[in-house]
């Protein structure tokens, strides 16, 4: 039987290991994206941490943009799916799995094939991939979504998901569900509506 001090020491060590693993995955993702040719920051040189205009060349080039909210929803979805699929796996392992999956998506999303698919099938005709800082922001947004879903629980996470999708639909005529649909199976009528 472990003493309370020993249990605290183990928990502290596990927490430190999880933080270091998360930073390592983040740094590996950033290095891979940079080696793939993605710019570190917006080529415009502006230091603004955000860009709210999805039609500008700044979209996906600054730390935060409207699509950051879709990455928060990635975290919500991953939290629920991993809890359901990996119920017997420890929570820190599920969290790290979510981080690795999101980092993997960021790398895939910035591959030439996916960039070209976005240009051909969605409203993102000028999409050239994410800057490294934007991908790091997206990863942090996913982590925030994962932690928020843990805090809210399943039912409130569903409400949060639907409200966020609705807000995105109203403000930018796009959302996570439409983004995935248009990437996988484009519908011309939706594309015309999104273009306004």
RAJOFEN-V569209 format. One record per helix or strand of 2 or more residues. SS is the DSSP state (helix for helix, strand for strand). FROM is the first residue (numbers start at 1). TO is the last residue. If there is no record, write none. Layout:
ss;from;to
SS;FROM;TO
SS;FROM;TO
//
This chain:
ss;from;to
helix;4;35
strand;50;51
strand;64;65
helix;68;85
helix;91;109
helix;112;121
helix;132;172
helix;176;184
helix;188;195
//
